[in-house]
Amino acid sequence: MAKKNVMLVKLVSTADTGFYLVKKRNPKKQTEKLKFRKYDPVIRKHVEFKEEKLKS
């Protein structure tokens, strides 16, 4: 069988609340790290989320 192209990454809130999201990313097509501005329900604001490795 073929190897899967996607890997799971952890998007951690920059507000240091401990809240994180899990996204799929294709490392062959998207070489730079992911960065999103999304809602953090712990502090109830939109903040930037940055990519980290997901420990499995």
N, CA, C, O and CB atoms as a CASP TS submission, in Angstrom:
PFRMAT TS
TARGET T0000
AUTHOR 0000-0000-0000
METHOD Language model
MODEL 1
PARENT N/A
ATOM      1  N   MET     1       0.836  -1.189   0.000  1.00  0.00           N
ATOM      2  CA  MET     1       0.000   0.000   0.000  1.00  0.00           C
ATOM      3  C   MET     1       0.875   1.244   0.000  1.00  0.00           C
ATOM      4  O   MET     1       2.009   1.236   0.478  1.00  0.00           O
ATOM      5  CB  MET     1      -0.948   0.003   1.213  1.00  0.00           C
ATOM      6  N   ALA     2       0.317   2.303  -0.546  1.00  0.00           N
ATOM      7  CA  ALA     2       1.036   3.570  -0.621  1.00  0.00           C
ATOM      8  C   ALA     2       1.031   4.275   0.730  1.00  0.00           C
ATOM      9  O   ALA     2       0.111   4.111   1.532  1.00  0.00           O
ATOM     10  CB  ALA     2       0.419   4.476  -1.693  1.00  0.00           C
ATOM     11  N   LYS     3       2.071   5.055   0.963  1.00  0.00           N
ATOM     12  CA  LYS     3       2.170   5.826   2.193  1.00  0.00           C
ATOM     13  C   LYS     3       1.260   7.048   2.094  1.00  0.00           C
ATOM     14  O   LYS     3       1.158   7.659   1.031  1.00  0.00           O
ATOM     15  CB  LYS     3       3.637   6.250   2.466  1.00  0.00           C
ATOM     16  N   LYS     4       0.609   7.401   3.180  1.00  0.00           N
ATOM     17  CA  LYS     4      -0.299   8.545   3.168  1.00  0.00           C
ATOM     18  C   LYS     4       0.477   9.853   3.034  1.00  0.00           C
ATOM     19  O   LYS     4       1.590   9.977   3.544  1.00  0.00           O
ATOM     20  CB  LYS     4      -1.154   8.563   4.443  1.00  0.00           C
ATOM     21  N   ASN     5      -0.120  10.827   2.343  1.00  0.00           N
ATOM     22  CA  ASN     5       0.541  12.103   2.096  1.00  0.00           C
ATOM     23  C   ASN     5       0.335  13.108   3.209  1.00  0.00           C
ATOM     24  O   ASN     5       1.074  14.089   3.288  1.00  0.00           O
ATOM     25  CB  ASN     5       0.055  12.683   0.814  1.00  0.00           C
ATOM     26  N   VAL     6      -0.643  12.896   4.069  1.00  0.00           N
ATOM     27  CA  VAL     6      -0.949  13.901   5.085  1.00  0.00           C
ATOM     28  C   VAL     6      -0.386  13.499   6.443  1.00  0.00           C
ATOM     29  O   VAL     6      -0.240  12.319   6.760  1.00  0.00           O
ATOM     30  CB  VAL     6      -2.460  14.115   5.185  1.00  0.00           C
ATOM     31  N   MET     7      -0.077  14.520   7.230  1.00  0.00           N
ATOM     32  CA  MET     7       0.334  14.283   8.608  1.00  0.00           C
ATOM     33  C   MET     7      -0.484  15.186   9.512  1.00  0.00           C
ATOM     34  O   MET     7      -0.920  16.260   9.096  1.00  0.00           O
ATOM     35  CB  MET     7       1.860  14.534   8.799  1.00  0.00           C
ATOM     36  N   LEU     8      -0.694  14.759  10.738  1.00  0.00           N
ATOM     37  CA  LEU     8      -1.444  15.561  11.693  1.00  0.00           C
ATOM     38  C   LEU     8      -0.499  16.508  12.408  1.00  0.00           C
ATOM     39  O   LEU     8       0.593  16.110  12.812  1.00  0.00           O
ATOM     40  CB  LEU     8      -2.188  14.667  12.704  1.00  0.00           C
ATOM     41  N   VAL     9      -0.910  17.753  12.565  1.00  0.00           N
ATOM     42  CA  VAL     9      -0.130  18.740  13.300  1.00  0.00           C
ATOM     43  C   VAL     9      -1.016  19.371  14.367  1.00  0.00           C
ATOM     44  O   VAL     9      -2.241  19.403  14.246  1.00  0.00           O
ATOM     45  CB  VAL     9       0.450  19.823  12.345  1.00  0.00           C
ATOM     46  N   LYS    10      -0.373  19.865  15.400  1.00  0.00           N
ATOM     47  CA  LYS    10      -1.061  20.480  16.527  1.00  0.00           C
ATOM     48  C   LYS    10      -0.906  21.989  16.407  1.00  0.00           C
ATOM     49  O   LYS    10       0.215  22.489  16.307  1.00  0.00           O
ATOM     50  CB  LYS    10      -0.500  19.959  17.893  1.00  0.00           C
ATOM     51  N   LEU    11      -2.014  22.721  16.415  1.00  0.00           N
ATOM     52  CA  LEU    11      -1.992  24.183  16.388  1.00  0.00           C
ATOM     53  C   LEU    11      -2.257  24.678  17.804  1.00  0.00           C
ATOM     54  O   LEU    11      -3.354  24.503  18.335  1.00  0.00           O
ATOM     55  CB  LEU    11      -3.050  24.760  15.374  1.00  0.00           C
ATOM     56  N   VAL    12      -1.254  25.293  18.410  1.00  0.00           N
ATOM     57  CA  VAL    12      -1.328  25.716  19.814  1.00  0.00           C
ATOM     58  C   VAL    12      -1.591  27.209  19.883  1.00  0.00           C
ATOM     59  O   VAL    12      -1.014  27.984  19.120  1.00  0.00           O
ATOM     60  CB  VAL    12      -0.024  25.361  20.573  1.00  0.00           C
ATOM     61  N   SER    13      -2.461  27.610  20.797  1.00  0.00           N
ATOM     62  CA  SER    13      -2.791  29.016  21.001  1.00  0.00           C
ATOM     63  C   SER    13      -1.588  29.784  21.524  1.00  0.00           C
ATOM     64  O   SER    13      -0.880  29.307  22.411  1.00  0.00           O
ATOM     65  CB  SER    13      -3.966  29.155  21.968  1.00  0.00           C
ATOM     66  N   THR    14      -1.354  30.973  20.976  1.00  0.00           N
ATOM     67  CA  THR    14      -0.237  31.802  21.434  1.00  0.00           C
ATOM     68  C   THR    14      -0.580  32.553  22.719  1.00  0.00           C
ATOM     69  O   THR    14       0.273  33.251  23.267  1.00  0.00           O
ATOM     70  CB  THR    14       0.163  32.795  20.345  1.00  0.00           C
ATOM     71  N   ALA    15      -1.816  32.422  23.208  1.00  0.00           N
ATOM     72  CA  ALA    15      -2.219  33.079  24.444  1.00  0.00           C
ATOM     73  C   ALA    15      -1.828  32.249  25.676  1.00  0.00           C
ATOM     74  O   ALA    15      -2.138  32.633  26.804  1.00  0.00           O
ATOM     75  CB  ALA    15      -3.730  33.329  24.435  1.00  0.00           C
ATOM     76  N   ASP    16      -1.155  31.124  25.464  1.00  0.00           N
ATOM     77  CA  ASP    16      -0.694  30.237  26.545  1.00  0.00           C
ATOM     78  C   ASP    16      -1.822  29.753  27.450  1.00  0.00           C
ATOM     79  O   ASP    16      -1.674  29.714  28.672  1.00  0.00           O
ATOM     80  CB  ASP    16       0.340  30.948  27.383  1.00  0.00           C
ATOM     81  N   THR    17      -2.949  29.385  26.843  1.00  0.00           N
ATOM     82  CA  THR    17      -4.068  28.848  27.611  1.00  0.00           C
ATOM     83  C   THR    17      -4.047  27.326  27.648  1.00  0.00           C
ATOM     84  O   THR    17      -4.758  26.715  28.446  1.00  0.00           O
ATOM     85  CB  THR    17      -5.384  29.331  27.028  1.00  0.00           C
ATOM     86  N   GLY    18      -3.232  26.707  26.786  1.00  0.00           N
ATOM     87  CA  GLY    18      -3.202  25.251  26.707  1.00  0.00           C
ATOM     88  C   GLY    18      -4.180  24.699  25.697  1.00  0.00           C
ATOM     89  O   GLY    18      -4.196  23.492  25.458  1.00  0.00           O
ATOM     90  N   PHE    19      -4.995  25.546  25.098  1.00  0.00           N
ATOM     91  CA  PHE    19      -5.963  25.116  24.094  1.00  0.00           C
ATOM     92  C   PHE    19      -5.250  24.879  22.768  1.00  0.00           C
ATOM     93  O   PHE    19      -4.372  25.653  22.385  1.00  0.00           O
ATOM     94  CB  PHE    19      -7.092  26.165  23.929  1.00  0.00           C
ATOM     95  N   TYR    20      -5.627  23.806  22.063  1.00  0.00           N
ATOM     96  CA  TYR    20      -5.018  23.522  20.768  1.00  0.00           C
ATOM     97  C   TYR    20      -6.029  22.887  19.820  1.00  0.00           C
ATOM     98  O   TYR    20      -7.053  22.352  20.245  1.00  0.00           O
ATOM     99  CB  TYR    20      -3.803  22.604  20.938  1.00  0.00           C
ATOM    100  N   LEU    21      -5.721  22.958  18.534  1.00  0.00           N
ATOM    101  CA  LEU    21      -6.510  22.343  17.477  1.00  0.00           C
ATOM    102  C   LEU    21      -5.628  21.347  16.747  1.00  0.00           C
ATOM    103  O   LEU    21      -4.403  21.470  16.775  1.00  0.00           O
ATOM    104  CB  LEU    21      -7.082  23.411  16.497  1.00  0.00           C
ATOM    105  N   VAL    22      -6.236  20.352  16.088  1.00  0.00           N
ATOM    106  CA  VAL    22      -5.478  19.382  15.307  1.00  0.00           C
ATOM    107  C   VAL    22      -5.921  19.507  13.858  1.00  0.00           C
ATOM    108  O   VAL    22      -7.113  19.458  13.556  1.00  0.00           O
ATOM    109  CB  VAL    22      -5.684  17.923  15.842  1.00  0.00           C
ATOM    110  N   LYS    23      -4.946  19.671  12.959  1.00  0.00           N
ATOM    111  CA  LYS    23      -5.225  19.820  11.522  1.00  0.00           C
ATOM    112  C   LYS    23      -4.388  18.826  10.738  1.00  0.00           C
ATOM    113  O   LYS    23      -3.383  18.316  11.232  1.00  0.00           O
ATOM    114  CB  LYS    23      -4.935  21.270  11.042  1.00  0.00           C
ATOM    115  N   LYS    24      -4.813  18.556   9.508  1.00  0.00           N
ATOM    116  CA  LYS    24      -4.041  17.742   8.581  1.00  0.00           C
ATOM    117  C   LYS    24      -3.254  18.663   7.668  1.00  0.00           C
ATOM    118  O   LYS    24      -3.715  19.743   7.295  1.00  0.00           O
ATOM    119  CB  LYS    24      -4.958  16.795   7.761  1.00  0.00           C
ATOM    120  N   ARG    25      -2.036  18.206   7.308  1.00  0.00           N
ATOM    121  CA  ARG    25      -1.191  19.004   6.430  1.00  0.00           C
ATOM    122  C   ARG    25      -0.381  18.071   5.545  1.00  0.00           C
ATOM    123  O   ARG    25       0.115  17.041   6.002  1.00  0.00           O
ATOM    124  CB  ARG    25      -0.261  19.941   7.245  1.00  0.00           C
ATOM    125  N   ASN    26      -0.248  18.439   4.271  1.00  0.00           N
ATOM    126  CA  ASN    26       0.583  17.691   3.348  1.00  0.00           C
ATOM    127  C   ASN    26       1.967  18.333   3.329  1.00  0.00           C
ATOM    128  O   ASN    26       2.112  19.430   2.788  1.00  0.00           O
ATOM    129  CB  ASN    26      -0.047  17.654   1.921  1.00  0.00           C
ATOM    130  N   PRO    27       2.987  17.695   3.896  1.00  0.00           N
ATOM    131  CA  PRO    27       4.303  18.327   3.989  1.00  0.00           C
ATOM    132  C   PRO    27       5.015  18.464   2.649  1.00  0.00           C
ATOM    133  O   PRO    27       5.949  19.258   2.534  1.00  0.00           O
ATOM    134  CB  PRO    27       5.167  17.545   4.922  1.00  0.00           C
ATOM    135  N   LYS    28       4.598  17.714   1.636  1.00  0.00           N
ATOM    136  CA  LYS    28       5.227  17.836   0.324  1.00  0.00           C
ATOM    137  C   LYS    28       4.770  19.084  -0.412  1.00  0.00           C
ATOM    138  O   LYS    28       5.551  19.700  -1.138  1.00  0.00           O
ATOM    139  CB  LYS    28       4.930  16.612  -0.514  1.00  0.00           C
ATOM    140  N   LYS    29       3.511  19.462  -0.231  1.00  0.00           N
ATOM    141  CA  LYS    29       2.963  20.627  -0.930  1.00  0.00           C
ATOM    142  C   LYS    29       3.046  21.905  -0.112  1.00  0.00           C
ATOM    143  O   LYS    29       3.181  22.995  -0.667  1.00  0.00           O
ATOM    144  CB  LYS    29       1.531  20.371  -1.305  1.00  0.00           C
ATOM    145  N   GLN    30       2.967  21.775   1.193  1.00  0.00           N
ATOM    146  CA  GLN    30       2.965  22.944   2.073  1.00  0.00           C
ATOM    147  C   GLN    30       4.173  22.853   3.004  1.00  0.00           C
ATOM    148  O   GLN    30       4.116  22.217   4.057  1.00  0.00           O
ATOM    149  CB  GLN    30       1.630  23.036   2.892  1.00  0.00           C
ATOM    150  N   THR    31       5.256  23.493   2.602  1.00  0.00           N
ATOM    151  CA  THR    31       6.509  23.316   3.325  1.00  0.00           C
ATOM    152  C   THR    31       6.645  24.232   4.539  1.00  0.00           C
ATOM    153  O   THR    31       7.340  23.876   5.490  1.00  0.00           O
ATOM    154  CB  THR    31       7.657  23.551   2.396  1.00  0.00           C
ATOM    155  N   GLU    32       6.004  25.396   4.533  1.00  0.00           N
ATOM    156  CA  GLU    32       6.106  26.296   5.684  1.00  0.00           C
ATOM    157  C   GLU    32       5.123  25.874   6.775  1.00  0.00           C
ATOM    158  O   GLU    32       4.153  25.163   6.514  1.00  0.00           O
ATOM    159  CB  GLU    32       5.840  27.759   5.258  1.00  0.00           C
ATOM    160  N   LYS    33       5.390  26.320   7.988  1.00  0.00           N
ATOM    161  CA  LYS    33       4.535  25.961   9.120  1.00  0.00           C
ATOM    162  C   LYS    33       3.199  26.696   9.042  1.00  0.00           C
ATOM    163  O   LYS    33       3.119  27.813   8.531  1.00  0.00           O
ATOM    164  CB  LYS    33       5.241  26.280  10.452  1.00  0.00           C
ATOM    165  N   LEU    34       2.155  26.053   9.555  1.00  0.00           N
ATOM    166  CA  LEU    34       0.824  26.649   9.537  1.00  0.00           C
ATOM    167  C   LEU    34       0.701  27.718  10.610  1.00  0.00           C
ATOM    168  O   LEU    34       1.302  27.628  11.680  1.00  0.00           O
ATOM    169  CB  LEU    34      -0.250  25.577   9.732  1.00  0.00           C
ATOM    170  N   LYS    35      -0.096  28.731  10.294  1.00  0.00           N
ATOM    171  CA  LYS    35      -0.355  29.823  11.227  1.00  0.00           C
ATOM    172  C   LYS    35      -1.771  30.313  10.932  1.00  0.00           C
ATOM    173  O   LYS    35      -2.052  30.735   9.811  1.00  0.00           O
ATOM    174  CB  LYS    35       0.718  30.992  11.091  1.00  0.00           C
ATOM    175  N   PHE    36      -2.649  30.265  11.904  1.00  0.00           N
ATOM    176  CA  PHE    36      -4.034  30.697  11.727  1.00  0.00           C
ATOM    177  C   PHE    36      -4.427  31.653  12.840  1.00  0.00           C
ATOM    178  O   PHE    36      -3.870  31.606  13.937  1.00  0.00           O
ATOM    179  CB  PHE    36      -4.988  29.487  11.698  1.00  0.00           C
ATOM    180  N   ARG    37      -5.375  32.508  12.556  1.00  0.00           N
ATOM    181  CA  ARG    37      -5.989  33.349  13.576  1.00  0.00           C
ATOM    182  C   ARG    37      -7.386  32.787  13.813  1.00  0.00           C
ATOM    183  O   ARG    37      -8.280  32.951  12.984  1.00  0.00           O
ATOM    184  CB  ARG    37      -6.033  34.875  13.142  1.00  0.00           C
ATOM    185  N   LYS    38      -7.564  32.122  14.955  1.00  0.00           N
ATOM    186  CA  LYS    38      -8.819  31.442  15.256  1.00  0.00           C
ATOM    187  C   LYS    38      -9.276  31.780  16.677  1.00  0.00           C
ATOM    188  O   LYS    38      -8.571  32.449  17.432  1.00  0.00           O
ATOM    189  CB  LYS    38      -8.662  29.915  15.087  1.00  0.00           C
ATOM    190  N   TYR    39     -10.466  31.304  17.018  1.00  0.00           N
ATOM    191  CA  TYR    39     -11.095  31.596  18.307  1.00  0.00           C
ATOM    192  C   TYR    39     -10.574  30.662  19.393  1.00  0.00           C
ATOM    193  O   TYR    39     -10.537  29.444  19.213  1.00  0.00           O
ATOM    194  CB  TYR    39     -12.620  31.479  18.197  1.00  0.00           C
ATOM    195  N   ASP    40     -10.175  31.237  20.515  1.00  0.00           N
ATOM    196  CA  ASP    40      -9.756  30.475  21.690  1.00  0.00           C
ATOM    197  C   ASP    40     -10.862  30.594  22.738  1.00  0.00           C
ATOM    198  O   ASP    40     -11.046  31.668  23.310  1.00  0.00           O
ATOM    199  CB  ASP    40      -8.375  30.990  22.254  1.00  0.00           C
ATOM    200  N   PRO    41     -11.604  29.510  23.002  1.00  0.00           N
ATOM    201  CA  PRO    41     -12.736  29.594  23.933  1.00  0.00           C
ATOM    202  C   PRO    41     -12.321  29.793  25.392  1.00  0.00           C
ATOM    203  O   PRO    41     -13.155  30.181  26.209  1.00  0.00           O
ATOM    204  CB  PRO    41     -13.567  28.345  23.824  1.00  0.00           C
ATOM    205  N   VAL    42     -11.072  29.541  25.738  1.00  0.00           N
ATOM    206  CA  VAL    42     -10.633  29.702  27.122  1.00  0.00           C
ATOM    207  C   VAL    42     -10.609  31.184  27.497  1.00  0.00           C
ATOM    208  O   VAL    42     -11.077  31.565  28.570  1.00  0.00           O
ATOM    209  CB  VAL    42      -9.237  29.069  27.328  1.00  0.00           C
ATOM    210  N   ILE    43     -10.062  32.017  26.610  1.00  0.00           N
ATOM    211  CA  ILE    43     -10.023  33.461  26.894  1.00  0.00           C
ATOM    212  C   ILE    43     -11.097  34.225  26.124  1.00  0.00           C
ATOM    213  O   ILE    43     -11.221  35.441  26.267  1.00  0.00           O
ATOM    214  CB  ILE    43      -8.646  34.030  26.551  1.00  0.00           C
ATOM    215  N   ARG    44     -11.866  33.517  25.316  1.00  0.00           N
ATOM    216  CA  ARG    44     -12.989  34.056  24.544  1.00  0.00           C
ATOM    217  C   ARG    44     -12.562  35.197  23.622  1.00  0.00           C
ATOM    218  O   ARG    44     -13.203  36.247  23.578  1.00  0.00           O
ATOM    219  CB  ARG    44     -14.082  34.541  25.484  1.00  0.00           C
ATOM    220  N   LYS    45     -11.475  34.978  22.892  1.00  0.00           N
ATOM    221  CA  LYS    45     -10.964  35.953  21.921  1.00  0.00           C
ATOM    222  C   LYS    45     -10.369  35.221  20.725  1.00  0.00           C
ATOM    223  O   LYS    45     -10.083  34.026  20.796  1.00  0.00           O
ATOM    224  CB  LYS    45      -9.902  36.884  22.573  1.00  0.00           C
ATOM    225  N   HIS    46     -10.188  35.939  19.640  1.00  0.00           N
ATOM    226  CA  HIS    46      -9.462  35.417  18.490  1.00  0.00           C
ATOM    227  C   HIS    46      -7.977  35.680  18.711  1.00  0.00           C
ATOM    228  O   HIS    46      -7.568  36.812  18.973  1.00  0.00           O
ATOM    229  CB  HIS    46      -9.962  36.067  17.154  1.00  0.00           C
ATOM    230  N   VAL    47      -7.179  34.628  18.602  1.00  0.00           N
ATOM    231  CA  VAL    47      -5.730  34.742  18.760  1.00  0.00           C
ATOM    232  C   VAL    47      -5.059  33.922  17.662  1.00  0.00           C
ATOM    233  O   VAL    47      -5.715  33.167  16.944  1.00  0.00           O
ATOM    234  CB  VAL    47      -5.272  34.262  20.180  1.00  0.00           C
ATOM    235  N   GLU    48      -3.752  34.082  17.546  1.00  0.00           N
ATOM    236  CA  GLU    48      -3.000  33.333  16.543  1.00  0.00           C
ATOM    237  C   GLU    48      -2.648  31.956  17.083  1.00  0.00           C
ATOM    238  O   GLU    48      -2.261  31.809  18.242  1.00  0.00           O
ATOM    239  CB  GLU    48      -1.723  34.094  16.131  1.00  0.00           C
ATOM    240  N   PHE    49      -2.787  30.948  16.227  1.00  0.00           N
ATOM    241  CA  PHE    49      -2.417  29.581  16.546  1.00  0.00           C
ATOM    242  C   PHE    49      -1.230  29.209  15.679  1.00  0.00           C
ATOM    243  O   PHE    49      -1.248  29.446  14.472  1.00  0.00           O
ATOM    244  CB  PHE    49      -3.608  28.597  16.330  1.00  0.00           C
ATOM    245  N   LYS    50      -0.193  28.627  16.281  1.00  0.00           N
ATOM    246  CA  LYS    50       1.007  28.240  15.544  1.00  0.00           C
ATOM    247  C   LYS    50       1.200  26.733  15.619  1.00  0.00           C
ATOM    248  O   LYS    50       0.786  26.080  16.577  1.00  0.00           O
ATOM    249  CB  LYS    50       2.249  28.972  16.095  1.00  0.00           C
ATOM    250  N   GLU    51       1.837  26.200  14.590  1.00  0.00           N
ATOM    251  CA  GLU    51       2.015  24.767  14.457  1.00  0.00           C
ATOM    252  C   GLU    51       3.126  24.228  15.370  1.00  0.00           C
ATOM    253  O   GLU    51       4.182  24.841  15.527  1.00  0.00           O
ATOM    254  CB  GLU    51       2.320  24.425  13.015  1.00  0.00           C
ATOM    255  N   GLU    52       2.850  23.063  15.964  1.00  0.00           N
ATOM    256  CA  GLU    52       3.833  22.287  16.716  1.00  0.00           C
ATOM    257  C   GLU    52       3.669  20.838  16.311  1.00  0.00           C
ATOM    258  O   GLU    52       2.683  20.462  15.678  1.00  0.00           O
ATOM    259  CB  GLU    52       3.661  22.469  18.266  1.00  0.00           C
ATOM    260  N   LYS    53       4.649  20.029  16.684  1.00  0.00           N
ATOM    261  CA  LYS    53       4.546  18.604  16.391  1.00  0.00           C
ATOM    262  C   LYS    53       3.520  17.949  17.304  1.00  0.00           C
ATOM    263  O   LYS    53       3.405  18.288  18.482  1.00  0.00           O
ATOM    264  CB  LYS    53       5.911  17.920  16.543  1.00  0.00           C
ATOM    265  N   LEU    54       2.786  17.015  16.744  1.00  0.00           N
ATOM    266  CA  LEU    54       1.803  16.260  17.513  1.00  0.00           C
ATOM    267  C   LEU    54       2.478  14.980  18.008  1.00  0.00           C
ATOM    268  O   LEU    54       2.932  14.165  17.204  1.00  0.00           O
ATOM    269  CB  LEU    54       0.524  15.937  16.651  1.00  0.00           C
ATOM    270  N   LYS    55       2.545  14.807  19.302  1.00  0.00           N
ATOM    271  CA  LYS    55       3.168  13.600  19.859  1.00  0.00           C
ATOM    272  C   LYS    55       2.194  12.446  19.755  1.00  0.00           C
ATOM    273  O   LYS    55       1.049  12.547  20.195  1.00  0.00           O
ATOM    274  CB  LYS    55       3.602  13.817  21.337  1.00  0.00           C
ATOM    275  N   SER    56       2.647  11.354  19.176  1.00  0.00           N
ATOM    276  CA  SER    56       1.752  10.205  19.024  1.00  0.00           C
ATOM    277  C   SER    56       2.310   8.966  19.660  1.00  0.00           C
ATOM    278  O   SER    56       1.676   7.911  19.618  1.00  0.00           O
ATOM    279  CB  SER    56       1.477   9.940  17.574  1.00  0.00           C
TER
END
